[in-house]
Each structure stands twice: as structure tokens, then as C-alpha cells.
Amino acid sequence: MLENKLINKKENFNMALKNFFTGIQHVGIPSADLDKTIDFYKSLGFEEAGLFKNGKNRCAFMRFGNLTIETWEGDPAVMKAGAINHISLNTTDIEKAFSAAKEQGLRLVNDEIQSIPSFWDRGIRFFNILGPNEETIEFCHIL
């Protein structure tokens, strides 16, 4: 009986968290050479949706249709299959999504919501969780 209650509770939290995101926002790929990466994606038909400073480094968002790739300098690039760093889900209410993730017992990467004020017009707020295969899933709210 207790096991059944735990399963039902977990299902309720799953349903709650999904109420706070609308779909994939972007895929994150570290770059060994940002300018070369930007040029490569432009040659495939992507357009540069944004180029931002992130501390001493730069970060570009490349867009084609409904696919956005975030690529940045400063972190080591894997340079082999499996180079994707994270997927990001577009979040409508970062506070409620973070609370739902904590209550669900998901593996949070940080203890609090993170922010990057230099991205887009007014910045972003986000948090990351780890999936069952150690994949990073970001919940991101563009302010």
C-alpha cells in the first residue's frame, strides 16, 4: 500500500513539472573555436540569433526553423560523438518548476536557480538536473 502511494505521489509531481515547460528551447554544444562553429552552422543555413558575452567568453545562439543551438567558448569541447553538453527546456515559471523538481526528488546540479544577466534582452534564469544516464537537462526561462 505504501509503495502504491509513493508511485501516485511521484506521478503527481511528474504531471506538475511538465506544466512549467513548453518544449525544447535549445541544445548546448561547447566549441573549440566559436567563430569556426558559427561559420559552419551559417553554411548549413542557420542564422545567428544572438551573440553574447558570458564572463571572459562568448556564447552564440544559432537558429534554423524551430531548432536553436547554443554554442560557447571556454569549456573543453569533447571533439567526438557525444559532444552535446545539454538540452534545454523552455520554462514558463522557473520558481514553480524548481520547486516541483525539488519535491520530485530529481538530481539537481545546483542548490538554487542560476542566472546569466547578459543573455538576451534581460537575461535568463535556469537550473539543471541530471537524468538517469548523467545527461544534463536545463530548465530555462528567458526574462
Order of alpha helices (4+ residues) and beta strands (2+ residues): alpha-beta-alpha-beta-beta-beta-beta-alpha-beta-beta-beta-beta
